[in-house]
Amino acid sequence: MKTKKIIIILLFSFFLFNCDDLINSNQLVLKLDAVIQKTDSINIYYTKNKDINFIYKQSFWTKVIGSKKNQNIQIVFPDSIQPKQIRLDFGSNISQKEVVLNKMDFTFKNKSFSVKGKEIFYIFRVDENNTVVDKRNGSINRKNPKQINGPSLYPKGDKLFKRLNQLYSEK
């Protein structure tokens, strides 16, 4: 019993200190409040300038455990990389029906901004080649249920670029 308490205290301490480290680090943290029903992965692309020519070399994957309920998915960008544009590809699990996006929180050091509901589609646009969106409930789906590529979000003009630059500024 005593060992169990020590383990719980250690795990809690580890979690507590790691959260503080992220807030004070040079890492951009994107938190998604979403419903992703089937276990899948999100491929996150970024550029270091205003350009939206995304390349696989500047991307990474985040695994998501499926849930029928809202979940908070934390995406931590590589240390000291300040992405200026971001693209999100929602997985390759062909049995994934829809992804519901409720809210996005962007945090860098002690500054942050959030977009929720329809606001998400103010700074992101869907890739119309493979994505269908229902802005009323925030869901995105594959255009063709048999295609391998999941739904994708691209930056909409320079709106995300401006918001991220404000986040990185010292003011």
N, C-alpha and C positions, 0 to 999 in steps of 0.2 A: 504494500500500500504506500509506504514511504517513497519507494522508487518511482511509483506512478506519479506522485505529486511532483517530484523533482523533474521528471521528464516533461510534465505539463508546464511547469514553470520555465524550463529551458526553452521549450518550443514557443511559448508566449513571448519570452524575452527576445528570441531570435526574430520572430515576426515583427515585434515592436521596433527593434533597432533597424531592421532592413527597410521598413516603411520610411523611417526618418532619413535613412541614407538616400533613398530615391528622391525625396523632396529636396534635399540639399545637394544633389549631384548635378552634373551637367547632362543628364539624360532627359529627353522628352518622354513623357509617359502619356499614353492615350488609353483612356478607360472607356470601354464600350458597355453600355447597358443594352443588352440584346437578348433575343430568344433565338437560339440555334439548337434545334431539336435533336439532331443527330451529331455524333462525334465527328469532328472535321478539323480542318486547319485553315487559317487565314494567312494569305500571302501578302505581306506588306512591302510595297515598293516606295522608294523615296528618291528625291533628287536634292542636291545641295544648292540649287539655284532655281530660277523661275521656270525653267524648262520642264515640260511634261513628257519628254521622251524617256520613259522608264525602261531600265535594263535589269535583267535578273541579278547581275553582280551587285546591284544596290537594292537588295531585297532580303527578307528573312521570313521565316514561317513561325506562327504561333498556333499551338494545338489548342483545340476547344473541346471539352467534354460536353456531349449533348445533354440538353435539359429542356423540358417543356415549360419551364418557368424562366422568368428573367434571371439573367446572371450578369455579373460584372467581369468582363474580360480585360485584363491588363496587358497592354502592349508596351514594352520598354524598348526604346530605340538604342542602338549601340552607343556606348559612351562617347561623349564629345561630338556626336554627329547632330547637327541642327538641320533637320530636313526642312526644305522650303516648300516642297510639294509632296503630297502623299497620295498613293493609290492603294485601295483595299480590294483584294480578290477573295471572295468568300468561298473558298474551298473547292475541293474536287470530289466530294462525296456525292455521287450522282443521285443517291436516294434522299438527299436533303431537299425538303419541300420548299420552304421559304425561310428567310432570315428576317426577323423583325428588329429594326433599329429604333430604340427609344431615346437614347441620349449618348453623346460623346463628350468626354472631358479631356482637355489637353492641359497638361501641367509641365512647367519647366521651372525648376528652382522653386521660388515661393509665389509664382504667378500662374494663373490659369484662366481658361475660358471654356464655356460649355455651349453646346448646341443640342437642341432636343426637338423631337417630332419633325415637323416640316422644315425647321431651321437647318437640319442636316443637309437637305437638298438645296439650300441656299449656297453652301460652300462646297458641296460635292454634286456631281452629276453622274447619272448612271451611264454605263457603257451600253448603248442601245443595240449593239451587235449581239449581245448575249444576256441582257438584263431587262426585266420588266419591273416597274416600280408601282406601288400603290401608296401614294403620299398620305392618304387619309389615315392609314394604320402603320406607316413606316416600313412596310414589307417590301423586300426585293426577292425576285425569283429568277430562275433560269428562263430564258426566252423559249428555249427548246428543252423539254425535260430530259432528253437523251444526250444532250451535249455534255462533254466532260468539263468544260470551263464553267465555273460557278458565276454568280452575279458579281459585278465589279462596280466600284465607285472611283471616279476620277475627280481631281480638283476642278471646280467650276470657275473658269477664268482665273483672275488673280485674287479672288476672295480669301481662299485658304492661305495663300502666300502672304497676304497683308496681315492676317490674324496671327500667323506663326511669327512673323517678324516683330510684331508688337509684343508677343510673348517673350522673345529673346532680348528685346531692348532693355537697357539698364534703367530706363525712366520708371 
